[in-house]
Amino acid sequence: MRSRYPIVRHRELRPFFRYGALRQRRRPLAAGRDEALVYRIGAQCTAGDVDAVTARRATAVSVVDLRPNVIVAVGRDVAAAGHVLDFPVTVTFACTVVDPVAVVHARHTEAVGDMEHFLAQDLVSLPDGVHPPGEGEELRRAVTAWLRPRAAEYWIPGVDVVFAGVDVGPAYMQEA
């Protein structure tokens, strides 16, 4: 199972008068250590403990991970120069949620539901076929130099994203 970050769990709540709503609300989501509950009521979001009336009016509830410096890794294979070999490139980011309400709101308004996919968008434009199979360290330096200035542009609402590093493995034969 793939772990999800920063929204660990999400549940749409049925209107209180619909079938199954009472059962669903009797087993509410609970926030663990380093997590926060965020309730969505219409277009507004509210974090933390809410009273019974507000909880009954909620249309959705999300559990947001608040751990500091969670490592999010994204990867791509980059073709080696003149060969049928690929370098596995993994880029890591240290992420910390600073505003859980903004995270949940962005999931619905700005389509930042899958953070790994969002961070991996730039890896698509990594150049293929530039480095020979033995120059994995040179590729790592090139990717780091290319991504470091762009890392300031990774703006995800409610999340502090810091570029942590690049890891390039040895070139391997791509299976057909």
KOLKOL-281034 format. One record per residue: residue number from 1; residue in three letters; x, y, z of N, C-alpha, C, O in turn. Coordinates in nm, 4 decimals, always signed. Layout:
BEGIN
  seq  type    n.east   n.north      n.up   ca.east  ca.north     ca.up    c.east   c.north      c.up    o.east   o.north      o.up
  NUM   ala         X         Y         Z         X         Y         Z         X         Y         Z         X         Y         Z
...
//
This chain:
BEGIN
  seq  type    n.east   n.north      n.up   ca.east  ca.north     ca.up    c.east   c.north      c.up    o.east   o.north      o.up
    1   met   +0.0842   -0.1190   +0.0000   +0.0000   +0.0000   +0.0000   +0.0879   +0.1242   +0.0000   +0.1847   +0.1310   +0.0757
    2   arg   +0.0573   +0.2183   -0.0799   +0.1325   +0.3418   -0.0895   +0.0889   +0.4356   +0.0211   -0.0305   +0.4572   +0.0420
    3   ser   +0.1860   +0.4911   +0.0918   +0.1494   +0.5867   +0.1961   +0.1150   +0.7196   +0.1309   +0.1767   +0.7595   +0.0321
    4   arg   +0.0175   +0.7865   +0.1864   -0.0261   +0.9134   +0.1299   +0.0233   +1.0266   +0.2186   +0.0218   +1.0159   +0.3412
    5   tyr   +0.0655   +1.1315   +0.1577   +0.1122   +1.2480   +0.2303   +0.0680   +1.3713   +0.1540   +0.0751   +1.3697   +0.0311
    6   pro   +0.0247   +1.4736   +0.2156   +0.0062   +1.5028   +0.3575   -0.1304   +1.4621   +0.4110   -0.1501   +1.4575   +0.5325
    7   ile   -0.2264   +1.4322   +0.3212   -0.3584   +1.3894   +0.3690   -0.3546   +1.2377   +0.3833   -0.3520   +1.1645   +0.2844
    8   val   -0.3543   +1.1924   +0.5077   -0.3406   +1.0496   +0.5374   -0.4698   +0.9753   +0.5072   -0.4677   +0.8700   +0.4436
    9   arg   -0.5822   +1.0297   +0.5524   -0.7139   +0.9697   +0.5281   -0.8135   +1.0816   +0.4971   -0.8008   +1.1942   +0.5453
   10   his   -0.9115   +1.0471   +0.4163   -1.0153   +1.1439   +0.3803   -1.1470   +1.0683   +0.3716   -1.1523   +0.9568   +0.3196
   11   arg   -1.2510   +1.1285   +0.4217   -1.3836   +1.0659   +0.4151   -1.4878   +1.1715   +0.3826   -1.5008   +1.2727   +0.4515
   12   glu   -1.5622   +1.1448   +0.2745   -1.6782   +1.2272   +0.2430   -1.7906   +1.1818   +0.3348   -1.8128   +1.0618   +0.3509
   13   leu   -1.8609   +1.2754   +0.3946   -1.9685   +1.2422   +0.4874   -2.1032   +1.2606   +0.4199   -2.1279   +1.3612   +0.3534
   14   arg   -2.1883   +1.1635   +0.4376   -2.3229   +1.1727   +0.3822   -2.4024   +1.2745   +0.4631   -2.3748   +1.2953   +0.5812
   15   pro   -2.4995   +1.3369   +0.4011   -2.5885   +1.4241   +0.4789   -2.6506   +1.3450   +0.5934   -2.6755   +1.2252   +0.5803
   16   phe   -2.6748   +1.4104   +0.7027   -2.7171   +1.3459   +0.8263   -2.8454   +1.2651   +0.8095   -2.8650   +1.1657   +0.8794
   17   phe   -2.9317   +1.3057   +0.7191   -3.0602   +1.2377   +0.7034   -3.0554   +1.1227   +0.6023   -3.1573   +1.0563   +0.5833
   18   arg   -2.9412   +1.0959   +0.5363   -2.9301   +0.9900   +0.4354   -2.9002   +0.8552   +0.4993   -2.8499   +0.8487   +0.6115
   19   tyr   -2.9313   +0.7474   +0.4275   -2.9070   +0.6114   +0.4747   -2.7575   +0.5887   +0.4990   -2.6755   +0.6249   +0.4147
   20   gly   -2.7219   +0.5308   +0.6102   -2.5831   +0.4997   +0.6429   -2.5088   +0.6125   +0.7100   -2.3962   +0.5926   +0.7556
   21   ala   -2.5677   +0.7302   +0.7178   -2.4984   +0.8444   +0.7755   -2.4751   +0.8255   +0.9248   -2.3684   +0.8605   +0.9752
   22   leu   -2.5722   +0.7711   +0.9956   -2.5565   +0.7518   +1.1396   -2.4443   +0.6532   +1.1687   -2.3638   +0.6764   +1.2589
   23   arg   -2.4376   +0.5435   +1.0937   -2.3306   +0.4449   +1.1123   -2.1946   +0.5076   +1.0812   -2.0969   +0.4838   +1.1522
   24   gln   -2.1892   +0.5870   +0.9755   -2.0651   +0.6499   +0.9352   -2.0178   +0.7497   +1.0401   -1.8980   +0.7586   +1.0671
   25   arg   -2.1088   +0.8236   +1.0986   -2.0721   +0.9238   +1.1972   -2.0467   +0.8640   +1.3354   -1.9842   +0.9283   +1.4198
   26   arg   -2.0949   +0.7408   +1.3599   -2.0636   +0.6749   +1.4869   -1.9199   +0.6268   +1.4893   -1.8609   +0.6126   +1.5964
   27   arg   -1.8627   +0.6017   +1.3724   -1.7230   +0.5610   +1.3618   -1.6433   +0.6723   +1.2938   -1.5992   +0.6560   +1.1800
   28   pro   -1.6249   +0.7831   +1.3612   -1.5568   +0.8953   +1.2966   -1.4066   +0.8708   +1.2847   -1.3500   +0.7876   +1.3556
   29   leu   -1.3441   +0.9441   +1.1946   -1.1991   +0.9389   +1.1836   -1.1386   +1.0013   +1.3087   -1.1941   +1.0955   +1.3653
   30   ala   -1.0275   +0.9495   +1.3501   -0.9592   +1.0024   +1.4681   -0.8164   +1.0390   +1.4297   -0.7512   +0.9679   +1.3532
   31   ala   -0.7693   +1.1494   +1.4829   -0.6328   +1.1940   +1.4567   -0.5394   +1.1304   +1.5582   -0.5669   +1.1308   +1.6782
   32   gly   -0.4303   +1.0767   +1.5099   -0.3291   +1.0191   +1.5967   -0.2267   +1.1250   +1.6363   -0.2480   +1.2452   +1.6206
   33   arg   -0.1161   +1.0756   +1.6878   -0.0081   +1.1661   +1.7260   +0.0489   +1.2306   +1.6000   +0.0669   +1.1629   +1.4988
   34   asp   +0.0765   +1.3566   +1.6049   +0.1283   +1.4349   +1.4914   +0.0324   +1.4361   +1.3725   +0.0759   +1.4379   +1.2573
   35   glu   -0.0964   +1.4352   +1.4002   -0.1982   +1.4459   +1.2961   -0.3042   +1.5459   +1.3403   -0.3200   +1.5727   +1.4594
   36   ala   -0.3761   +1.6004   +1.2437   -0.4834   +1.6957   +1.2733   -0.6060   +1.6604   +1.1905   -0.5952   +1.6172   +1.0758
   37   leu   -0.7228   +1.6799   +1.2511   -0.8492   +1.6628   +1.1794   -0.8880   +1.7960   +1.1167   -0.8783   +1.9010   +1.1804
   38   val   -0.9312   +1.7908   +0.9931   -0.9793   +1.9105   +0.9238   -1.1167   +1.8779   +0.8677   -1.1317   +1.7852   +0.7880
   39   tyr   -1.2168   +1.9542   +0.9096   -1.3549   +1.9361   +0.8652   -1.3845   +2.0347   +0.7543   -1.3465   +2.1515   +0.7620
   40   arg   -1.4533   +1.9868   +0.6500   -1.4975   +2.0757   +0.5418   -1.6476   +2.0926   +0.5557   -1.7228   +1.9952   +0.5583
   41   ile   -1.6898   +2.2175   +0.5646   -1.8317   +2.2518   +0.5737   -1.8598   +2.3446   +0.4566   -1.8289   +2.4637   +0.4618
   42   gly   -1.9183   +2.2899   +0.3517   -1.9373   +2.3682   +0.2298   -1.8022   +2.3966   +0.1664   -1.7280   +2.3040   +0.1338
   43   ala   -1.7697   +2.5245   +0.1488   -1.6406   +2.5635   +0.0922   -1.5396   +2.6007   +0.2003   -1.4237   +2.6283   +0.1692
   44   gln   -1.5810   +2.6020   +0.3252   -1.4933   +2.6405   +0.4369   -1.4325   +2.5167   +0.5009   -1.4933   +2.4096   +0.5004
   45   cys   -1.3119   +2.5314   +0.5562   -1.2448   +2.4240   +0.6277   -1.2115   +2.4712   +0.7685   -1.1755   +2.5871   +0.7892
   46   thr   -1.2239   +2.3805   +0.8652   -1.1959   +2.4104   +1.0047   -1.1097   +2.2987   +1.0615   -1.1406   +2.1810   +1.0427
   47   ala   -1.0024   +2.3342   +1.1305   -0.9122   +2.2350   +1.1887   -0.9380   +2.2199   +1.3372   -0.9888   +2.3104   +1.4034
   48   gly   -0.9011   +2.1017   +1.3882   -0.9079   +2.0774   +1.5314   -1.0407   +2.0199   +1.5748   -1.1206   +1.9738   +1.4933
   49   asp   -1.0629   +2.0235   +1.7067   -1.1869   +1.9720   +1.7637   -1.3014   +2.0682   +1.7347   -1.2863   +2.1898   +1.7468
   50   val   -1.4138   +2.0138   +1.6970   -1.5317   +2.0955   +1.6686   -1.6468   +2.0463   +1.7552   -1.6456   +1.9335   +1.8045
   51   asp   -1.7448   +2.1319   +1.7726   -1.8613   +2.0920   +1.8519   -1.9511   +1.9990   +1.7697   -1.9305   +1.9813   +1.6496
   52   ala   -2.0505   +1.9403   +1.8356   -2.1373   +1.8417   +1.7712   -2.2165   +1.9003   +1.6554   -2.2382   +1.8324   +1.5551
   53   val   -2.2604   +2.0263   +1.6676   -2.3389   +2.0890   +1.5609   -2.2530   +2.1078   +1.4364   -2.2984   +2.0809   +1.3252
   54   thr   -2.1303   +2.1532   +1.4540   -2.0406   +2.1726   +1.3401   -2.0049   +2.0385   +1.2769   -2.0004   +2.0271   +1.1544
   55   ala   -1.9796   +1.9378   +1.3587   -1.9464   +1.8052   +1.3065   -2.0628   +1.7472   +1.2267   -2.0407   +1.6762   +1.1286
   56   arg   -2.1848   +1.7759   +1.2667   -2.3022   +1.7250   +1.1963   -2.3194   +1.7959   +1.0616   -2.3687   +1.7361   +0.9660
   57   arg   -2.2795   +1.9213   +1.0540   -2.2913   +1.9970   +0.9287   -2.1764   +1.9679   +0.8316   -2.1837   +2.0065   +0.7149
   58   ala   -2.0714   +1.9011   +0.8775   -1.9538   +1.8766   +0.7939   -1.9885   +1.7869   +0.6756   -2.0656   +1.6918   +0.6887
   59   thr   -1.9305   +1.8183   +0.5601   -1.9520   +1.7371   +0.4401   -1.8352   +1.6424   +0.4160   -1.8475   +1.5471   +0.3391
   60   ala   -1.7213   +1.6680   +0.4815   -1.6043   +1.5808   +0.4675   -1.5111   +1.6052   +0.5856   -1.5137   +1.7107   +0.6490
   61   val   -1.4292   +1.5050   +0.6128   -1.3275   +1.5176   +0.7171   -1.1992   +1.4540   +0.6644   -1.2027   +1.3504   +0.5980
   62   ser   -1.0855   +1.5176   +0.6951   -0.9553   +1.4688   +0.6512   -0.8611   +1.4624   +0.7699   -0.8707   +1.5432   +0.8622
   63   val   -0.7705   +1.3665   +0.7671   -0.6642   +1.3562   +0.8660   -0.5360   +1.3984   +0.7961   -0.4972   +1.3394   +0.6953
   64   val   -0.4697   +1.5018   +0.8503   -0.3501   +1.5594   +0.7886   -0.2286   +1.5269   +0.8745   -0.2317   +1.5426   +0.9965
   65   asp   -0.1223   +1.4818   +0.8103   +0.0032   +1.4469   +0.8769   +0.0804   +1.5754   +0.9088   +0.1068   +1.6558   +0.8193
   66   leu   +0.1165   +1.5947   +1.0362   +0.1878   +1.7155   +1.0787   +0.3335   +1.6890   +1.1162   +0.3991   +1.7774   +1.1713
   67   arg   +0.3851   +1.5704   +1.0879   +0.5247   +1.5408   +1.1233   +0.6185   +1.6348   +1.0474   +0.5960   +1.6640   +0.9300
   68   pro   +0.7236   +1.6819   +1.1149   +0.8188   +1.7699   +1.0460   +0.9157   +1.6899   +0.9583   +0.9521   +1.5770   +0.9909
   69   asn   +0.9556   +1.7496   +0.8489   +1.0570   +1.6959   +0.7575   +1.0295   +1.5528   +0.7124   +1.1151   +1.4652   +0.7245
   70   val   +0.9112   +1.5306   +0.6611   +0.8763   +1.4007   +0.6031   +0.9434   +1.3921   +0.4657   +0.9299   +1.4823   +0.3831
   71   ile   +1.0151   +1.2835   +0.4431   +1.0862   +1.2675   +0.3161   +0.9898   +1.2143   +0.2099   +0.9276   +1.1094   +0.2264
   72   val   +0.9797   +1.2897   +0.1009   +0.8997   +1.2498   -0.0149   +0.9974   +1.2291   -0.1295   +1.0688   +1.3219   -0.1677
   73   ala   +1.0013   +1.1084   -0.1847   +1.0947   +1.0754   -0.2920   +1.0187   +1.0529   -0.4217   +0.9152   +0.9863   -0.4245
   74   val   +1.0725   +1.1099   -0.5291   +1.0162   +1.0901   -0.6624   +1.1295   +1.0465   -0.7538   +1.2443   +1.0860   -0.7334
   75   gly   +1.0987   +0.9666   -0.8530   +1.2049   +0.9147   -0.9373   +1.1681   +0.9036   -1.0826   +1.0517   +0.9112   -1.1219
   76   arg   +1.2731   +0.8850   -1.1614   +1.2584   +0.8673   -1.3062   +1.3840   +0.8007   -1.3577   +1.4923   +0.8200   -1.3024
   77   asp   +1.3702   +0.7223   -1.4636   +1.4863   +0.6646   -1.5305   +1.5313   +0.7597   -1.6407   +1.4503   +0.8062   -1.7209
   78   val   +1.6636   +0.7886   -1.6440   +1.7222   +0.8768   -1.7448   +1.8122   +0.7912   -1.8326   +1.8992   +0.7202   -1.7822
   79   ala   +1.7915   +0.7977   -1.9640   +1.8683   +0.7164   -2.0581   +2.0126   +0.7630   -2.0645   +2.0407   +0.8829   -2.0655
   80   ala   +2.1041   +0.6660   -2.0687   +2.2468   +0.6960   -2.0840   +2.2759   +0.7270   -2.2304   +2.1996   +0.6900   -2.3195
   81   ala   +2.3882   +0.7961   -2.2536   +2.4241   +0.8372   -2.3896   +2.4647   +0.7175   -2.4743   +2.5522   +0.6399   -2.4359
   82   gly   +2.4006   +0.7031   -2.5900   +2.4388   +0.6043   -2.6889   +2.4239   +0.4592   -2.6465   +2.4819   +0.3708   -2.7095
   83   his   +2.3493   +0.4332   -2.5435   +2.3342   +0.2960   -2.4969   +2.1873   +0.2675   -2.4664   +2.1032   +0.3574   -2.4645
   84   val   +2.1597   +0.1408   -2.4430   +2.0243   +0.1028   -2.4015   +2.0210   +0.0860   -2.2495   +1.9478   +0.0021   -2.1972
   85   leu   +2.1004   +0.1660   -2.1797   +2.1068   +0.1625   -2.0352   +2.0364   +0.2853   -1.9784   +2.0318   +0.3907   -2.0418
   86   asp   +1.9823   +0.2702   -1.8592   +1.9148   +0.3803   -1.7915   +1.9751   +0.4011   -1.6535   +2.0153   +0.3061   -1.5863
   87   phe   +1.9805   +0.5280   -1.6125   +2.0192   +0.5630   -1.4765   +1.8912   +0.5815   -1.3942   +1.8039   +0.6575   -1.4362
   88   pro   +1.8765   +0.5155   -1.2794   +1.7635   +0.5462   -1.1920   +1.7947   +0.6722   -1.1106   +1.8896   +0.6737   -1.0323
   89   val   +1.7157   +0.7760   -1.1288   +1.7355   +0.9033   -1.0594   +1.6236   +0.9201   -0.9570   +1.5057   +0.9114   -0.9911
   90   thr   +1.6616   +0.9443   -0.8305   +1.5650   +0.9660   -0.7232   +1.5920   +1.1014   -0.6612   +1.7034   +1.1291   -0.6168
   91   val   +1.4906   +1.1854   -0.6582   +1.5007   +1.3180   -0.5977   +1.4193   +1.3166   -0.4688   +1.3047   +1.2717   -0.4675
   92   thr   +1.4792   +1.3662   -0.3598   +1.4091   +1.3674   -0.2311   +1.3832   +1.5108   -0.1864   +1.4629   +1.6016   -0.2102
   93   phe   +1.2692   +1.5271   -0.1212   +1.2279   +1.6550   -0.0648   +1.1900   +1.6326   +0.0810   +1.1332   +1.5289   +0.1154
   94   ala   +1.2212   +1.7291   +0.1667   +1.1770   +1.7259   +0.3061   +1.0565   +1.8188   +0.3158   +1.0670   +1.9380   +0.2869
   95   cys   +0.9423   +1.7642   +0.3564   +0.8168   +1.8400   +0.3570   +0.7603   +1.8486   +0.4989   +0.7637   +1.7515   +0.5744
   96   thr   +0.7086   +1.9657   +0.5332   +0.6462   +1.9889   +0.6628   +0.5167   +2.0659   +0.6408   +0.5160   +2.1700   +0.5752
   97   val   +0.4070   +2.0141   +0.6959   +0.2786   +2.0843   +0.6863   +0.2798   +2.1980   +0.7870   +0.3021   +2.1764   +0.9061
   98   val   +0.2558   +2.3200   +0.7385   +0.2506   +2.4367   +0.8266   +0.1084   +2.4881   +0.8444   +0.0807   +2.5601   +0.9404
   99   asp   +0.0174   +2.4523   +0.7534   -0.1217   +2.4950   +0.7633   -0.2125   +2.3827   +0.7112   -0.2345   +2.3730   +0.5904
  100   pro   -0.2656   +2.2978   +0.8005   -0.3467   +2.1848   +0.7534   -0.4744   +2.2267   +0.6815   -0.5217   +2.1559   +0.5927
  101   val   -0.5300   +2.3407   +0.7191   -0.6517   +2.3878   +0.6522   -0.6212   +2.4217   +0.5062   -0.7000   +2.3882   +0.4177
  102   ala   -0.5095   +2.4868   +0.4801   -0.4705   +2.5201   +0.3423   -0.4438   +2.3947   +0.2603   -0.4723   +2.3926   +0.1406
  103   val   -0.3897   +2.2904   +0.3222   -0.3632   +2.1650   +0.2520   -0.4940   +2.1019   +0.2046   -0.5050   +2.0613   +0.0889
  104   val   -0.5921   +2.0938   +0.2927   -0.7206   +2.0335   +0.2563   -0.7936   +2.1205   +0.1543   -0.8544   +2.0687   +0.0606
  105   his   -0.7878   +2.2506   +0.1720   -0.8534   +2.3407   +0.0775   -0.7904   +2.3283   -0.0613   -0.8616   +2.3299   -0.1617
  106   ala   -0.6570   +2.3160   -0.0678   -0.5882   +2.3050   -0.1970   -0.6198   +2.1729   -0.2658   -0.6174   +2.1652   -0.3887
  107   arg   -0.6489   +2.0707   -0.1896   -0.6831   +1.9414   -0.2489   -0.8069   +1.9531   -0.3361   -0.8192   +1.8823   -0.4361
  108   his   -0.8979   +2.0409   -0.2996   -1.0231   +2.0551   -0.3735   -1.0218   +2.1704   -0.4731   -1.0960   +2.1675   -0.5713
  109   thr   -0.9397   +2.2707   -0.4497   -0.9447   +2.3882   -0.5366   -0.8285   +2.3970   -0.6338   -0.8454   +2.4489   -0.7442
  110   glu   -0.7108   +2.3477   -0.5962   -0.5938   +2.3640   -0.6822   -0.5362   +2.2326   -0.7315   -0.4279   +2.2308   -0.7899
  111   ala   -0.6067   +2.1227   -0.7091   -0.5678   +1.9904   -0.7598   -0.4272   +1.9495   -0.7179   -0.3487   +1.9033   -0.8006
  112   val   -0.3951   +1.9662   -0.5899   -0.2668   +1.9198   -0.5368   -0.2947   +1.7997   -0.4471   -0.2428   +1.7917   -0.3358
  113   gly   -0.3758   +1.7074   -0.4948   -0.4103   +1.5916   -0.4151   -0.2974   +1.4910   -0.4036   -0.2791   +1.4317   -0.2973
  114   asp   -0.2216   +1.4702   -0.5094   -0.1112   +1.3762   -0.5082   +0.0191   +1.4542   -0.5132   +0.0618   +1.4995   -0.6195
  115   met   +0.0819   +1.4694   -0.3971   +0.2022   +1.5515   -0.3873   +0.3195   +1.4918   -0.4641   +0.3991   +1.5660   -0.5217
  116   glu   +0.3319   +1.3595   -0.4660   +0.4411   +1.2970   -0.5397   +0.4307   +1.3281   -0.6886   +0.5310   +1.3595   -0.7527
  117   his   +0.3108   +1.3197   -0.7434   +0.2907   +1.3511   -0.8846   +0.3244   +1.4983   -0.9117   +0.3860   +1.5306   -1.0133
  118   phe   +0.2840   +1.5866   -0.8209   +0.3107   +1.7289   -0.8366   +0.4612   +1.7574   -0.8370   +0.5092   +1.8352   -0.9193
  119   leu   +0.5360   +1.6945   -0.7448   +0.6799   +1.7174   -0.7372   +0.7555   +1.6504   -0.8523   +0.8645   +1.6947   -0.8885
  120   ala   +0.6988   +1.5447   -0.9098   +0.7661   +1.4726   -1.0177   +0.7471   +1.5366   -1.1544   +0.8079   +1.4915   -1.2514
  121   gln   +0.6651   +1.6395   -1.1649   +0.6383   +1.7010   -1.2951   +0.7655   +1.7530   -1.3617   +0.7800   +1.7401   -1.4833
  122   asp   +0.8574   +1.8112   -1.2858   +0.9798   +1.8645   -1.3448   +1.0758   +1.7563   -1.3913   +1.1576   +1.7808   -1.4799
  123   leu   +1.0675   +1.6376   -1.3334   +1.1594   +1.5310   -1.3725   +1.1355   +1.4831   -1.5144   +1.2238   +1.4224   -1.5751
  124   val   +1.0186   +1.5093   -1.5675   +0.9885   +1.4693   -1.7054   +1.0816   +1.5405   -1.8027   +1.1162   +1.4846   -1.9068
  125   ser   +1.1228   +1.6629   -1.7707   +1.2071   +1.7397   -1.8620   +1.3568   +1.7193   -1.8393   +1.4374   +1.7948   -1.8935
  126   leu   +1.3962   +1.6179   -1.7595   +1.5393   +1.5867   -1.7470   +1.5895   +1.5377   -1.8822   +1.5219   +1.4584   -1.9479
  127   pro   +1.7089   +1.5843   -1.9256   +1.7582   +1.5448   -2.0584   +1.8043   +1.3993   -2.0611   +1.8761   +1.3545   -1.9717
  128   asp   +1.7629   +1.3265   -2.1635   +1.8050   +1.1877   -2.1854   +1.9261   +1.1848   -2.2774   +1.9453   +1.2754   -2.3585
  129   gly   +2.0076   +1.0807   -2.2648   +2.1171   +1.0556   -2.3578   +2.2328   +1.1512   -2.3510   +2.3020   +1.1673   -2.4516
  130   val   +2.2592   +1.2168   -2.2378   +2.3682   +1.3127   -2.2269   +2.4919   +1.2498   -2.1632   +2.6038   +1.2769   -2.2068
  131   his   +2.4737   +1.1667   -2.0616   +2.5858   +1.1108   -1.9863   +2.6073   +0.9639   -2.0203   +2.5113   +0.8872   -2.0270
  132   pro   +2.7356   +0.9230   -2.0425   +2.7648   +0.7821   -2.0684   +2.7402   +0.6971   -1.9437   +2.7303   +0.7520   -1.8339
  133   pro   +2.7301   +0.5649   -1.9575   +2.6954   +0.4776   -1.8468   +2.7844   +0.4892   -1.7226   +2.7350   +0.4665   -1.6122
  134   gly   +2.9103   +0.5226   -1.7351   +2.9994   +0.5289   -1.6193   +2.9966   +0.6598   -1.5434   +3.0659   +0.6731   -1.4426
  135   glu   +2.9192   +0.7563   -1.5882   +2.9220   +0.8898   -1.5274   +2.7964   +0.9195   -1.4459   +2.7319   +1.0223   -1.4667
  136   gly   +2.7616   +0.8313   -1.3542   +2.6460   +0.8530   -1.2681   +2.6645   +0.9705   -1.1739   +2.5697   +1.0435   -1.1451
  137   glu   +2.7883   +0.9889   -1.1253   +2.8154   +1.1004   -1.0337   +2.8039   +1.2348   -1.1073   +2.7556   +1.3329   -1.0508
  138   glu   +2.8477   +1.2385   -1.2312   +2.8350   +1.3614   -1.3107   +2.6878   +1.3940   -1.3368   +2.6484   +1.5105   -1.3337
  139   leu   +2.6068   +1.2911   -1.3624   +2.4633   +1.3109   -1.3805   +2.3996   +1.3623   -1.2514   +2.3130   +1.4497   -1.2557
  140   arg   +2.4417   +1.3090   -1.1372   +2.3884   +1.3552   -1.0081   +2.4184   +1.5034   -0.9877   +2.3315   +1.5789   -0.9440
  141   arg   +2.5412   +1.5455   -1.0193   +2.5771   +1.6880   -1.0043   +2.4972   +1.7752   -1.1004   +2.4550   +1.8849   -1.0640
  142   ala   +2.4761   +1.7269   -1.2236   +2.4002   +1.8037   -1.3224   +2.2540   +1.8186   -1.2801   +2.1966   +1.9269   -1.2913
  143   val   +2.1941   +1.7098   -1.2317   +2.0539   +1.7159   -1.1887   +2.0404   +1.8052   -1.0655   +1.9442   +1.8812   -1.0542
  144   thr   +2.1367   +1.7964   -0.9730   +2.1340   +1.8820   -0.8539   +2.1454   +2.0287   -0.8935   +2.0707   +2.1125   -0.8431
  145   ala   +2.2376   +2.0601   -0.9828   +2.2535   +2.1989   -1.0281   +2.1300   +2.2487   -1.1011   +2.0973   +2.3671   -1.0936
  146   trp   +2.0611   +2.1599   -1.1716   +1.9410   +2.1984   -1.2456   +1.8222   +2.2177   -1.1528   +1.7415   +2.3083   -1.1737
  147   leu   +1.8102   +2.1319   -1.0485   +1.6935   +2.1377   -0.9608   +1.7063   +2.2382   -0.8462   +1.6056   +2.2940   -0.8025
  148   arg   +1.8280   +2.2625   -0.7966   +1.8441   +2.3495   -0.6798   +1.7807   +2.4876   -0.6993   +1.7082   +2.5314   -0.6099
  149   pro   +1.8031   +2.5587   -0.8098   +1.7361   +2.6885   -0.8249   +1.5847   +2.6763   -0.8437   +1.5107   +2.7677   -0.8074
  150   arg   +1.5386   +2.5664   -0.8991   +1.3957   +2.5469   -0.9217   +1.3219   +2.5090   -0.7942   +1.2000   +2.5242   -0.7865
  151   ala   +1.3952   +2.4594   -0.6931   +1.3316   +2.4119   -0.5706   +1.2548   +2.5222   -0.4991   +1.1571   +2.4944   -0.4297
  152   ala   +1.2977   +2.6464   -0.5151   +1.2263   +2.7579   -0.4529   +1.0885   +2.7776   -0.5145   +1.0012   +2.8391   -0.4532
  153   glu   +1.0684   +2.7258   -0.6359   +0.9408   +2.7415   -0.7052   +0.8369   +2.6379   -0.6632   +0.7202   +2.6501   -0.7004
  154   tyr   +0.8766   +2.5359   -0.5863   +0.7817   +2.4337   -0.5427   +0.6959   +2.4898   -0.4315   +0.7283   +2.4780   -0.3133
  155   trp   +0.5874   +2.5504   -0.4709   +0.4973   +2.6102   -0.3737   +0.3713   +2.5272   -0.3688   +0.2927   +2.5243   -0.4634
  156   ile   +0.3538   +2.4602   -0.2575   +0.2336   +2.3817   -0.2338   +0.1640   +2.4455   -0.1158   +0.2254   +2.4591   -0.0100
  157   pro   +0.0382   +2.4853   -0.1288   -0.0313   +2.5543   -0.0206   -0.0294   +2.4748   +0.1096   -0.0691   +2.3583   +0.1131
  158   gly   +0.0174   +2.5394   +0.2170   +0.0181   +2.4796   +0.3489   +0.1338   +2.3867   +0.3775   +0.1433   +2.3335   +0.4881
  159   val   +0.2232   +2.3650   +0.2804   +0.3354   +2.2722   +0.2987   +0.4656   +2.3451   +0.2684   +0.4781   +2.4131   +0.1665
  160   asp   +0.5623   +2.3298   +0.3584   +0.6965   +2.3832   +0.3385   +0.7792   +2.2733   +0.2722   +0.8034   +2.1693   +0.3335
  161   val   +0.8229   +2.2946   +0.1478   +0.8972   +2.1952   +0.0705   +1.0414   +2.2407   +0.0579   +1.0687   +2.3520   +0.0128
  162   val   +1.1354   +2.1524   +0.0986   +1.2780   +2.1823   +0.0910   +1.3443   +2.0728   +0.0076   +1.3230   +1.9540   +0.0318
  163   phe   +1.4244   +2.1134   -0.0903   +1.4978   +2.0197   -0.1742   +1.6040   +1.9521   -0.0867   +1.6875   +2.0202   -0.0270
  164   ala   +1.6011   +1.8175   -0.0788   +1.6932   +1.7457   +0.0093   +1.8109   +1.6841   -0.0654   +1.9205   +1.6764   -0.0098
  165   gly   +1.7923   +1.6410   -0.1871   +1.9052   +1.5841   -0.2591   +1.8647   +1.4967   -0.3753   +1.7468   +1.4722   -0.4008
  166   val   +1.9689   +1.4496   -0.4460   +1.9507   +1.3650   -0.5632   +2.0375   +1.2410   -0.5456   +2.1520   +1.2499   -0.5013
  167   asp   +1.9819   +1.1252   -0.5809   +2.0565   +1.0007   -0.5770   +2.0468   +0.9370   -0.7153   +1.9374   +0.9200   -0.7690
  168   val   +2.1631   +0.9014   -0.7730   +2.1671   +0.8375   -0.9046   +2.2322   +0.7021   -0.8873   +2.3449   +0.6921   -0.8387
  169   gly   +2.1612   +0.5982   -0.9269   +2.2150   +0.4632   -0.9195   +2.2944   +0.4295   -1.0436   +2.2935   +0.5052   -1.1406
  170   pro   +2.3631   +0.3165   -1.0416   +2.4399   +0.2742   -1.1603   +2.3459   +0.2411   -1.2766   +2.2332   +0.1954   -1.2574
  171   ala   +2.3956   +0.2657   -1.3957   +2.3165   +0.2397   -1.5157   +2.2850   +0.0910   -1.5265   +2.3698   +0.0066   -1.4975
  172   tyr   +2.1627   +0.0592   -1.5684   +2.1207   -0.0792   -1.5816   +2.0484   -0.0980   -1.7134   +2.0023   -0.0028   -1.7764
  173   met   +2.0400   -0.2237   -1.7528   +1.9746   -0.2588   -1.8792   +1.8242   -0.2543   -1.8623   +1.7696   -0.3207   -1.7742
  174   gln   +1.7571   -0.1772   -1.9451   +1.6114   -0.1667   -1.9408   +1.5522   -0.2921   -2.0051   +1.5871   -0.3280   -2.1175
  175   glu   +1.4618   -0.3581   -1.9316   +1.3981   -0.4765   -1.9877   +1.2940   -0.4394   -2.0897   +1.2226   -0.3404   -2.0734
  176   ala   +1.2846   -0.5175   -2.1944   +1.1896   -0.4890   -2.3016   +1.0529   -0.5384   -2.2695   +0.9610   -0.5221   -2.3497
//
